[in-house]
Amino acid sequence: MQKALNRALALTVLSILALYGGLWAANPATITVTVTIQNLSVSATGPIAFGLSTVGSETVSGSASTVTNDGNITETYSLSLTNPAGWTAVQAAPGSEEYALSAQFNSTAPAAASFTYADHALSTVSTASSATKFAGDQTGLSLAPSATRSLWFRFNAPTSTVVIAQQSITVTVTAAAG
């Protein structure tokens, strides 16, 4: 009888262990860790050609550059330019051997009067977009991946110049996180 009782008890214990054995934690445990590298990337179409200008004239570009967030995070843009030989960029009405190149994010061609020197004129120092800086009906702020903006330009020619050959002004668009 004792043997039968021990056998029954052993079978009961084994049954309980089999039933609840799945509740015990595995040894060892594993954790999956993932990472994505931040990619800041921006592209812009061009060139933008103003054609012939006269001294003292003001011209809005006939087309826009399409600026695209090619990265995988939200980006904010900064703009700067590189002066061509013989001319200096100013952020006011230009004088002799000076010019002003202004930029504005806008969905359609903006009127020349919508550009202001304080908010739109480019300089050789990289300047971040803001709610007003380089803004039209669009901004260069917080663009989601794959988002695009249209960037228009206004050129204010020198009041006088000895430079009559075609000039190339390089505009740099730099992306920052945000």
Secondary structure, 3 states (H helix, E strand, C coil): CHHHHHHHHHHHHHHHHHHHHHHCCCCCCCCCCCCCCCCCCEEECCCCCCCCCCCCCEEECCCCEEEEECCCCCEEEEEEEECCCCCEECCCCCCCCEEEEEEEECCCCCCHHHCCHHHHECCCCCEECCCCCCECCCCCCCECCCCEEEEEEEEECCCCCCCCCCCCCEEEEEEEEC
